[in-house]
C-alpha cells in the first residue's frame, strides 16, 4: 500500500486524515494520500510566500538552469513516474512514457529557453524629458489545481510557465490521481530552493481553501466548466487572477473528398485516446451528407477494432466508478432516434468502457451538447459549409476543432469561421510546446504552453523616469 505525504517547504508532511486512491483498471485500492485541511494549505502558502522574496529576483539564466536540471531529473526517474501514472490511471504504459512523461521533460526545456526571450516594449521617450520602460514581472504565489485525466502532464503545464516566470507555487493534484504529482514534487526539492514548489493533496475542501486563501495572486485550474465557474466565483471575493482550462466538445468536420477509411481511423484515435477523457478529444463528427452513412459505418468499424485495457491496449479505463456511472448515464438516457453503432457498454474488469459511436442524433440532444468525458462520439450529417460551421459552433464550448478535406479553399474558409482556440487541418490533437493551447467561452481563459502561456504568469508594470 502506497502512503503519500504533502511536500511543504522542502519537507514531507503527513496529515491527520487521508483519502484512498485506486487502480481504475481493477477497482482495487493502491494507496492513501493526505486529506489536507486549511491549516496545511496555509502552511504551504506561507512557505511559498517566503520563497518568493528571493526566487523572484533570480535571473532568467538562473531559472533556465534550474528548469533544465528538473527536466533531467524527470528523464532519470521516468520509469518511476510511469509506474505511478499507470497505477492511478490504467493507461497503456508505452504511450504514457513517450507522450506524457518524456514529453513533459521536453516542455520544461521549452520554458527554460522561453524565459530568456520574453519580449517587451523597448524603453522610449513618449513624453519630452521622460523615458518610459515596460517591465514584465512575476505575479507572486500561484495556487494550481490539476485534473485526473493527465495528472503528470497537467502538473508540468502549470509548474513550468509559473516557475519560468519567477513565481512560486502550491499545487494540488486530483484526489484520485496524486501519486505522480507527489513524485514530481519530491524531484523538485532536489532542484529548487525550499518553498518554491509545494504539493498539497486533498479533495474539494483543500481546493476551496486554496482558492479562498489570501496569499496567492492567481488561481490556475484545469478541470470541468462547473469547477472553473466555482473557482472564478470564489476568487472574485479576493480579486485574484484566474487561469482556467476547462471543458470541450470538439467537432471534427469531414468533407466528402477525404479518404474515408483513413480519416475514420485517425478520428477514432483522436476520439478514444485516453478513453476519451480529454478536453480536446473529438466528440462530435460532422460529415458531409453524401458520405454520411459510409463514414459512420467506417468510424464504427474503427472503434470496434481498438483494444481496451492492458499495457498494449489502445485505451485504458475510465478514471473512477463515478466517471463510469456518468458515461453509462448518457447512454441510458439516449433518445429513441439515436442509434448506437459501436460500443455503448462497459467491458472487462475495473472501469473500462467500449469505444462508442452514436448516429442519428440531433443538435439539441444531451449527448451532443454536454461534455461526457468518456469514449463516446456522435455523428451528424451536414449539407453545406455554412451548416457545418453552425453545427460545429453550436455548443457552449470553444476549445478545439478540426477540419478534414483536401480542398484548400474549403479548409481555409471553414477554419476561419470556427469559434475555437485550436483548429487543426487534416489532423487532431497535435499540441507542440511552442503553440498556445486554450479556449474561449465555457472552455476557459488564458493559454497554456508557448510564450503566451508564460506571459499569462506575469504582470506588466510601467516605469517612467525623469531626465532631470
Secondary structure by P-SEA (a helix, b strand, c coil): cbbbbbbcccbbbbcccbbbbbcccccccccccccccaaaaaaaaaaaaaaacccccccaaaaaaaaaaaaaaaaaaaaaaaaaaaaaccccccccccccaaaaaaaaaaaaaaaacccccccccccccbbbbbbbbbccbbbbbbbcccaaaaaaacaaaaaaacccbbbbccccccaaaaaaaaaaaaccccccbbbbbbcaaaaaaaaacccccbbbbbccaaaaaaaaaaaaacbbbbbbbbbbbbbbbbccccaaaaaaaaaaaaaccccccccccccbbbbcccaaaaaaaaaaaaaaacccccccccccccccaaaaaaaaaaaaacccccccccccccccccccccbbbbcccccccccccccccccbbbbbbbccaaaaaaaaaccccccccccccccaaaaaaaaaacccccccccccccccccccccccccccccccccaaaaaaabbbbbbbbbcc
